[in-house]
Amino acid sequence: MAKTPLSLNPDADSGPDSENETDSPSLGDQGPGPYSGPKPGPEIKPVIGWCAVGFGVLGIFTKGYIFVPLSFICSLAALFMGQAAWAFVGILLSVVGFLTSPVLLALIGMGWLAAFFGLL
């Protein structure tokens, strides 16, 4: 039965009296291989961008006064996180949702009237 050396360093000997009983070369003797760069980590998914687009679509077809601001906030967060394509689509859907929401247009109109007549 062969003794398996346990070590975090593949080039380290397992002890002063032990010999390497395997005939295959160690990992350090094989060379760098075809790709010697950093190993790819887990794929980062653009969840904030997905939320921005989803909230934008919901803002167009459902309660715009709830989902349009959420879409705009998620779009800005996606933009700062480097998800530019998702952020652009989210902002575009936010604008379309804003223009198709009578409640949001009425709020902007009332704010304009209040500022025009000096009520603010």
Backbone hydrogen bonds in HBPLUS format (Angstrom, degrees):
<---DONOR---> <-ACCEPTOR-->    atom                        ^
c    i                          cat <-CA-CA->   ^        H-A-AA   ^      H-
h    n   atom  resd res      DA  || num        DHA   H-A  angle D-A-AA Bond
n    s   type  num  typ     dist DA aas  dist angle  dist       angle   num
A0012-ALA N   A0009-ASN O   3.22 MM   3  5.50 153.8  2.29 108.3 115.9     1
A0029-ASP N   A0026-SER O   3.17 MM   3  5.52 146.7  2.28 107.4 116.4     2
A0047-VAL N   A0045-LYS O   2.88 MM   2  5.68 133.5  2.10 109.6  95.3     3
A0050-TRP N   A0046-PRO O   3.00 MM   4  6.32 152.5  2.07 148.5 156.7     4
A0051-CYS N   A0047-VAL O   2.89 MM   4  6.20 156.3  1.95 149.9 156.4     5
A0052-ALA N   A0048-ILE O   2.92 MM   4  6.17 152.3  1.99 144.1 151.8     6
A0053-VAL N   A0049-GLY O   3.03 MM   4  6.30 163.3  2.06 151.3 154.4     7
A0054-GLY N   A0050-TRP O   2.84 MM   4  6.01 163.0  1.87 151.1 156.8     8
A0055-PHE N   A0051-CYS O   2.77 MM   4  5.87 166.4  1.79 152.0 155.8     9
A0056-GLY N   A0052-ALA O   2.96 MM   4  6.05 145.4  2.08 137.5 147.5    10
A0057-VAL N   A0053-VAL O   2.97 MM   4  6.24 158.0  2.01 151.9 156.3    11
A0058-LEU N   A0054-GLY O   2.94 MM   4  6.17 162.1  1.97 149.0 154.7    12
A0059-GLY N   A0055-PHE O   2.77 MM   4  5.88 142.3  1.91 138.8 149.6    13
A0060-ILE N   A0056-GLY O   3.12 MM   4  6.40 136.8  2.32 139.2 149.2    14
A0060-ILE N   A0057-VAL O   3.19 MM   3  5.24 130.7  2.45  95.5 108.0    15
A0061-PHE N   A0057-VAL O   3.16 MM   4  6.43 161.6  2.20 152.2 156.2    16
A0062-THR N   A0058-LEU O   2.74 MM   4  5.38 139.4  1.90 147.4 153.7    17
A0066-ILE N   A0063-LYS O   3.28 MM   3  5.73 156.5  2.33 108.8 115.6    18
A0067-PHE N   A0063-LYS O   3.23 MM   4  6.50 174.5  2.24 158.6 158.8    19
A0068-VAL N   A0064-GLY O   2.98 MM   4  5.33 159.2  2.03 138.4 143.8    20
A0071-SER N   A0067-PHE O   2.85 MM   4  5.97 152.5  1.92 145.4 152.9    21
A0072-PHE N   A0068-VAL O   2.98 MM   4  6.23 156.5  2.04 150.0 156.1    22
A0073-ILE N   A0069-PRO O   2.94 MM   4  6.16 162.6  1.97 152.3 156.5    23
A0074-CYS N   A0070-LEU O   2.93 MM   4  6.09 165.7  1.95 149.5 153.9    24
A0075-SER N   A0071-SER O   2.87 MM   4  5.94 145.1  1.99 140.9 151.1    25
A0076-LEU N   A0072-PHE O   3.01 MM   4  6.28 155.6  2.07 147.0 152.4    26
A0077-ALA N   A0073-ILE O   3.00 MM   4  6.27 158.8  2.04 148.5 154.7    27
A0078-ALA N   A0074-CYS O   2.84 MM   4  6.00 155.7  1.90 144.4 151.3    28
A0079-LEU N   A0075-SER O   2.90 MM   4  6.10 147.6  2.01 142.6 151.6    29
A0080-PHE N   A0076-LEU O   3.06 MM   4  6.35 156.8  2.12 148.4 153.3    30
A0081-MET N   A0077-ALA O   3.00 MM   4  6.19 128.4  2.28 138.3 152.5    31
A0083-GLN N   A0078-ALA O   2.87 MM   5  5.15 159.8  1.91 163.9 157.1    32
A0082-GLY N   A0079-LEU O   3.30 MM   3  5.39 163.1  2.33 103.7 107.8    33
A0087-ALA N   A0083-GLN O   2.91 MM   4  6.06 156.6  1.96 153.8 161.6    34
A0088-PHE N   A0084-ALA O   2.86 MM   4  6.01 157.8  1.91 149.8 154.8    35
A0089-VAL N   A0085-ALA O   3.12 MM   4  6.36 163.8  2.15 148.5 152.3    36
A0090-GLY N   A0086-TRP O   2.88 MM   4  6.05 155.8  1.94 146.1 153.6    37
A0091-ILE N   A0087-ALA O   2.86 MM   4  6.08 158.6  1.91 151.4 156.5    38
A0092-LEU N   A0088-PHE O   2.95 MM   4  6.12 159.5  2.00 146.9 153.0    39
A0093-LEU N   A0089-VAL O   2.91 MM   4  6.14 158.3  1.96 148.0 153.7    40
A0094-SER N   A0090-GLY O   2.85 MM   4  6.05 141.6  2.00 139.6 151.1    41
A0095-VAL N   A0091-ILE O   2.94 MM   4  6.23 155.7  2.00 151.0 156.1    42
A0096-VAL N   A0092-LEU O   3.03 MM   4  6.31 162.6  2.06 148.4 153.3    43
A0097-GLY N   A0093-LEU O   2.80 MM   4  5.89 156.6  1.86 142.3 149.5    44
A0098-PHE N   A0094-SER O   2.81 MM   4  5.99 148.1  1.91 142.5 151.6    45
A0099-LEU N   A0095-VAL O   2.94 MM   4  6.18 159.6  1.99 150.0 155.0    46
A0100-THR N   A0096-VAL O   3.03 MM   4  6.20 132.2  2.27 141.0 153.4    47
A0101-SER N   A0098-PHE O   3.34 MM   3  5.30 164.9  2.36 102.5 106.7    48
A0105-LEU N   A0101-SER O   3.11 MM   4  6.32 162.0  2.14 151.8 157.2    49
A0106-ALA N   A0102-PRO O   2.89 MM   4  5.98 149.6  1.99 141.9 150.0    50
A0107-LEU N   A0103-VAL O   2.97 MM   4  6.26 152.0  2.05 146.1 153.7    51
A0108-ILE N   A0104-LEU O   3.04 MM   4  6.29 158.7  2.08 147.7 152.8    52
A0109-GLY N   A0105-LEU O   2.89 MM   4  6.05 153.8  1.96 142.1 150.3    53
A0110-MET N   A0106-ALA O   2.83 MM   4  6.03 156.6  1.89 149.6 155.2    54
A0111-GLY N   A0107-LEU O   3.02 MM   4  6.17 153.8  2.09 142.2 149.5    55
A0112-TRP N   A0108-ILE O   2.91 MM   4  6.15 150.7  2.00 144.8 153.0    56
A0113-LEU N   A0109-GLY O   2.93 MM   4  6.19 159.8  1.97 148.5 153.7    57
A0114-ALA N   A0110-MET O   2.93 MM   4  6.09 160.4  1.97 147.0 152.4    58
A0115-ALA N   A0111-GLY O   3.01 MM   4  6.18 154.1  2.08 142.3 149.3    59
A0116-PHE N   A0112-TRP O   2.83 MM   4  5.98 149.8  1.92 147.0 156.2    60
A0117-PHE N   A0113-LEU O   2.98 MM   4  6.15 160.1  2.02 153.1 156.3    61
A0119-LEU N   A0114-ALA O   2.80 MM   5  4.93 148.3  1.90 155.8 157.4    62
A0118-GLY N   A0115-ALA O   3.36 MM   3  5.03 155.4  2.42  92.9  99.8    63
